[in-house]
Amino acid sequence: MPSPDIATLNSRKNISVIIAAAGVKYGLKTGPVSLLPIKSTTLFEYQYKLLKKFLPKSDITLVGGYEFEKLRKRVPSDVILLRNDKYEETNSAYSIGLALNTTKDNDVLIIHGNIFFEQSVLQCSWNKSFLFCSNIQEDDNKRLGCTVDKTISNIMFGLPYGLLKMSFLTGNELALYKQHCYDKKNYPAYDWEILNKVINSGGKLYPNFKKQEDFLEIDISSDAKKV
């Protein structure tokens, strides 16, 4: 369980949560990754329950495109469901930008739809912009990573600290993210490319180190069986 201080902070914090669903680009022909079976439920429903437990005042937005009607039938009624009709020609930054247009709060948690995470990941103090990072340094050219001084200075494949595809943005960093997300030339960009632009525009993104084993990136349906 979270410490009393963190639990109290989380219960008071109004955070908009954006989940960008994944589907056809991840090799699944049966539907979005968000609907894969996980722990007797679906991946999205698992994410949803944890978020409501640790961030009960949060508004949750799910953005989908591929097999959108399957998502519509399965999500809880209090979830804001948005459709990216351009999912075949855009990437995660565009989907996240659609959701940012609907957010009312000044704090945003961005989660990729193919990420499974343990509840310990949400035991945080939400007081500055940060990216969730692996606590283990690895030499893996196929893995998206980052370099870290006091803040994150670069995001690219093959860098030592793995990025876990969850980020919390507030203040200047959220404003910069929106600015770059809404720029039409960035519609084909990935989320990590927009985060690099935030860094290059003077934003400060801090690393929030978590245990590697508390995350699983699901690229194919067989990955879900590892949970």
NORBEL-V690801 format. One record per pair of residues at least 4 apart in sequence whose C-alpha atoms are under 8 Angstrom apart, sorted by the first residue. I is the first residue (numbers start at 1). J is the second residue. D is the distance in Angstrom with one decimal. If there is no record, write none. Layout:
BEGIN
I:J:D + I:J:D
END
This chain:
BEGIN
1:120:7.9 + 2:6:6.1 + 2:7:5.6 + 2:120:7.8 + 2:123:5.7 + 3:7:6.1 + 4:8:6.0 + 5:9:6.2 + 6:10:6.0 + 6:123:6.7 + 6:124:6.5 + 6:125:6.1 + 7:11:6.2 + 7:54:7.4 + 7:123:7.7 + 8:12:6.5 + 9:13:6.1 + 9:125:7.2 + 10:54:6.3 + 10:55:5.4 + 10:56:7.7 + 10:125:7.7 + 10:126:7.8 + 11:54:7.1 + 11:55:5.9 + 11:56:6.1 + 11:57:6.7 + 12:57:7.2 + 13:55:7.1 + 13:57:6.7 + 13:58:7.6 + 14:55:7.8 + 14:57:5.5 + 14:58:5.4 + 14:59:7.8 + 14:105:6.6 + 14:107:7.3 + 15:55:7.5 + 15:57:7.2 + 15:58:4.8 + 15:59:6.7 + 15:105:6.2 + 15:106:7.4 + 15:107:5.1 + 15:108:5.5 + 15:109:6.8 + 16:58:5.5 + 16:59:4.9 + 16:60:6.1 + 16:61:7.6 + 16:103:6.3 + 16:104:7.4 + 16:105:6.0 + 16:107:6.3 + 16:108:4.8 + 16:109:6.2 + 17:58:6.6 + 17:59:6.0 + 17:60:4.7 + 17:61:6.1 + 17:108:5.7 + 17:109:4.7 + 17:110:6.0 + 17:111:7.5 + 18:60:6.0 + 18:61:4.9 + 18:62:6.1 + 18:63:7.6 + 18:96:6.9 + 18:99:6.6 + 18:100:8.0 + 18:108:7.2 + 18:109:6.2 + 18:110:4.9 + 18:111:6.1 + 19:60:7.6 + 19:61:6.2 + 19:62:4.9 + 19:63:6.3 + 19:96:7.8 + 19:110:6.1 + 19:111:4.8 + 19:112:5.6 + 19:113:5.6 + 20:62:6.0 + 20:63:5.0 + 20:64:6.5 + 20:92:6.7 + 20:95:6.4 + 20:96:6.4 + 20:110:7.9 + 20:111:6.6 + 20:112:5.1 + 20:113:5.1 + 21:32:6.7 + 21:33:6.9 + 21:34:5.9 + 21:62:6.8 + 21:63:5.8 + 21:64:5.0 + 21:65:7.7 + 21:112:6.6 + 21:113:4.2 + 21:114:7.0 + 22:26:6.8 + 22:32:5.6 + 22:33:5.4 + 22:34:6.8 + 22:64:7.2 + 22:66:7.6 + 22:112:7.6 + 22:113:5.6 + 22:114:6.2 + 23:27:7.2 + 23:28:5.9 + 23:29:7.8 + 23:31:6.2 + 23:32:4.1 + 23:33:5.4 + 23:34:8.0 + 23:65:8.0 + 23:66:5.7 + 23:67:7.8 + 24:28:5.4 + 24:29:6.4 + 24:31:7.6 + 24:32:7.2 + 24:66:6.3 + 26:33:7.8 + 26:219:5.4 + 26:220:6.4 + 27:219:7.4 + 27:220:6.3 + 28:32:7.1 + 28:33:7.2 + 28:220:6.5 + 28:221:7.1 + 31:35:7.1 + 31:66:7.1 + 31:67:5.6 + 31:70:7.2 + 32:36:7.4 + 32:66:6.4 + 32:67:6.5 + 32:68:7.9 + 32:70:8.0 + 32:71:7.6 + 33:43:7.4 + 33:113:6.8 + 33:114:5.8 + 33:218:7.7 + 33:221:7.8 + 34:42:6.7 + 34:43:5.1 + 34:44:4.8 + 34:113:5.7 + 34:114:6.4 + 35:42:5.0 + 35:43:5.8 + 35:44:6.3 + 35:71:7.4 + 36:42:5.3 + 36:43:5.7 + 36:221:7.0 + 36:224:7.1 + 37:41:5.5 + 37:42:4.4 + 37:43:6.2 + 37:224:7.1 + 38:42:5.1 + 38:43:5.4 + 38:46:7.3 + 38:224:6.3 + 38:225:7.7 + 38:227:6.9 + 39:46:7.9 + 39:227:7.3 + 41:45:6.4 + 41:46:6.5 + 42:46:6.1 + 43:47:6.3 + 43:114:7.8 + 43:116:7.0 + 44:48:6.0 + 44:75:8.0 + 44:113:7.2 + 45:49:6.2 + 45:75:7.4 + 46:50:6.5 + 47:51:6.2 + 47:116:7.5 + 47:117:7.8 + 48:52:6.2 + 48:60:7.9 + 49:53:6.2 + 50:54:6.3 + 50:119:6.4 + 51:55:5.3 + 51:56:6.9 + 51:58:7.7 + 51:122:7.9 + 52:56:4.4 + 52:57:7.5 + 52:58:7.1 + 54:122:6.7 + 54:123:7.7 + 59:79:7.4 + 59:80:7.8 + 60:78:7.9 + 60:79:5.4 + 60:80:6.2 + 61:79:5.8 + 61:80:4.5 + 61:81:5.8 + 61:82:7.3 + 61:99:6.6 + 62:79:7.0 + 62:80:6.2 + 62:81:5.0 + 62:82:6.2 + 62:99:7.8 + 63:81:6.0 + 63:82:4.7 + 63:83:5.8 + 63:84:6.7 + 63:95:6.1 + 63:96:7.4 + 63:98:7.8 + 63:99:6.9 + 64:68:5.8 + 64:71:7.5 + 64:81:7.7 + 64:82:6.4 + 64:83:5.2 + 64:84:5.8 + 64:95:7.6 + 65:83:5.5 + 65:84:4.8 + 65:85:5.9 + 65:86:7.5 + 65:87:5.5 + 66:87:7.0 + 67:71:7.1 + 68:72:6.4 + 68:83:7.0 + 69:73:6.4 + 70:74:6.7 + 71:75:6.2 + 72:81:7.3 + 75:79:6.8 + 82:98:7.6 + 82:99:7.2 + 84:95:6.1 + 84:98:7.7 + 86:90:6.0 + 87:91:6.7 + 87:95:7.8 + 89:188:6.8 + 90:94:6.2 + 90:95:7.9 + 90:187:5.7 + 90:188:4.4 + 90:189:7.2 + 91:95:6.8 + 91:187:6.9 + 91:188:5.2 + 91:189:5.7 + 91:190:5.5 + 91:191:7.9 + 92:96:6.1 + 92:189:7.0 + 92:190:5.1 + 92:191:5.5 + 93:97:6.0 + 93:181:6.1 + 93:186:7.6 + 93:187:6.5 + 93:188:7.4 + 93:189:5.7 + 93:190:5.2 + 93:191:4.7 + 93:194:7.0 + 94:98:6.4 + 94:181:6.6 + 94:182:7.9 + 94:186:7.8 + 94:187:5.1 + 94:188:7.1 + 94:189:7.4 + 95:99:6.7 + 96:100:6.2 + 96:110:7.9 + 96:181:7.9 + 96:191:8.0 + 97:101:6.5 + 97:178:6.9 + 97:181:5.5 + 97:182:6.4 + 98:102:7.4 + 99:103:6.7 + 100:178:7.2 + 106:170:6.0 + 106:171:6.9 + 106:174:7.8 + 107:168:7.3 + 107:169:5.9 + 107:170:4.7 + 107:171:7.5 + 107:174:7.6 + 108:168:5.7 + 108:169:5.3 + 108:170:6.5 + 108:174:7.6 + 109:166:7.3 + 109:167:5.8 + 109:168:4.4 + 109:169:6.4 + 110:166:5.5 + 110:167:5.2 + 110:168:6.3 + 110:169:8.0 + 111:115:7.3 + 111:165:6.3 + 111:166:4.6 + 111:167:6.8 + 112:165:5.9 + 112:166:6.6 + 114:217:5.9 + 114:218:5.2 + 114:219:7.0 + 115:164:8.0 + 115:165:7.3 + 115:215:7.0 + 115:216:5.9 + 115:217:4.8 + 115:218:6.2 + 116:215:5.7 + 116:216:5.1 + 116:217:6.4 + 116:218:7.3 + 117:121:6.7 + 117:214:5.5 + 117:215:4.5 + 117:216:6.5 + 118:214:5.2 + 118:215:6.7 + 119:123:7.4 + 120:214:7.6 + 121:210:6.8 + 121:214:7.1 + 126:168:7.7 + 128:168:7.8 + 128:169:7.3 + 128:170:6.4 + 128:206:7.7 + 129:167:7.7 + 129:168:5.3 + 129:169:4.5 + 129:170:5.5 + 129:171:7.8 + 129:173:6.7 + 129:204:7.1 + 129:205:5.4 + 129:206:6.3 + 130:167:5.9 + 130:168:5.3 + 130:169:6.6 + 130:205:4.8 + 130:206:4.4 + 130:207:5.5 + 130:208:6.1 + 131:163:7.3 + 131:164:7.8 + 131:165:7.8 + 131:166:6.2 + 131:167:4.4 + 131:168:6.3 + 131:205:6.6 + 131:206:6.3 + 131:207:5.3 + 131:208:5.8 + 132:163:6.3 + 132:164:5.5 + 132:165:7.1 + 132:166:5.7 + 132:167:6.0 + 132:207:6.2 + 132:208:4.8 + 132:209:5.9 + 132:210:6.7 + 133:161:6.4 + 133:162:5.6 + 133:163:4.6 + 133:164:5.5 + 133:207:6.1 + 133:208:5.8 + 133:209:4.8 + 133:210:6.1 + 134:161:5.8 + 134:162:5.0 + 134:163:6.3 + 134:164:6.7 + 134:209:5.6 + 134:210:5.4 + 134:211:6.0 + 134:212:5.1 + 135:161:7.1 + 135:209:5.1 + 135:210:5.5 + 135:211:5.5 + 135:212:6.4 + 136:161:6.5 + 136:162:7.6 + 136:211:7.7 + 136:212:6.9 + 137:160:4.8 + 137:161:5.0 + 137:162:7.3 + 138:159:7.9 + 138:160:5.1 + 138:161:6.7 + 138:162:7.6 + 139:158:6.4 + 139:159:7.2 + 139:160:5.9 + 140:157:7.9 + 140:158:5.2 + 140:159:7.6 + 140:160:7.7 + 141:157:5.7 + 141:158:3.7 + 141:159:7.4 + 142:157:6.1 + 142:158:6.2 + 143:157:5.4 + 143:158:5.7 + 143:159:7.9 + 143:162:6.8 + 144:155:7.2 + 144:156:5.7 + 144:157:4.2 + 144:158:6.2 + 144:159:7.0 + 144:162:5.9 + 144:163:6.0 + 145:155:5.8 + 145:156:5.5 + 145:157:5.5 + 145:158:6.0 + 145:159:4.5 + 145:160:5.9 + 145:161:5.1 + 145:162:4.1 + 145:163:5.1 + 146:152:6.6 + 146:153:7.3 + 146:154:5.4 + 146:155:4.4 + 146:156:6.1 + 146:157:7.9 + 146:159:5.1 + 146:160:6.3 + 146:161:5.3 + 146:162:6.4 + 146:163:6.7 + 147:152:5.8 + 147:153:5.7 + 147:154:5.5 + 147:155:6.9 + 147:159:6.2 + 147:160:6.6 + 147:161:6.5 + 148:152:4.6 + 148:153:6.0 + 148:154:7.8 + 148:161:7.8 + 148:207:7.3 + 149:153:7.1 + 150:206:7.0 + 151:204:6.3 + 151:205:5.7 + 151:206:4.6 + 151:207:6.4 + 152:199:7.9 + 152:204:7.4 + 152:205:5.6 + 152:206:5.8 + 152:207:6.3 + 153:199:6.8 + 154:196:6.4 + 154:199:7.6 + 155:159:7.4 + 155:192:6.9 + 155:193:7.8 + 155:195:7.9 + 155:196:6.2 + 164:215:7.2 + 164:217:7.9 + 169:173:5.9 + 169:174:5.0 + 170:174:4.9 + 170:175:7.8 + 171:175:6.5 + 172:176:6.1 + 172:203:6.6 + 173:177:6.0 + 173:198:6.4 + 173:203:5.2 + 173:204:6.8 + 173:205:7.6 + 174:178:6.2 + 175:179:6.2 + 176:180:6.3 + 176:198:5.7 + 176:201:7.4 + 176:203:7.3 + 177:181:5.9 + 177:194:6.5 + 177:195:6.9 + 177:197:7.8 + 177:198:5.9 + 178:182:6.0 + 179:183:6.6 + 180:186:6.8 + 180:194:6.4 + 180:197:7.2 + 180:198:7.8 + 181:186:6.3 + 181:187:7.1 + 181:194:6.8 + 182:186:7.5 + 182:187:7.7 + 183:187:7.1 + 186:194:7.9 + 189:193:6.2 + 189:194:7.0 + 190:194:6.7 + 191:195:6.4 + 192:196:6.3 + 193:197:6.5 + 194:198:6.3 + 195:199:6.4 + 196:200:6.2 + 197:201:6.0 + 198:202:6.6 + 198:203:5.2 + 198:204:7.9 + 199:203:4.7 + 199:204:6.2 + 199:205:7.1 + 210:214:7.2 + 211:215:7.6 + 216:227:7.9 + 217:223:7.8 + 218:223:5.3 + 218:224:6.4 + 219:223:6.7 + 220:224:7.6 + 221:225:7.6 + 222:226:7.5 + 223:227:7.6
END
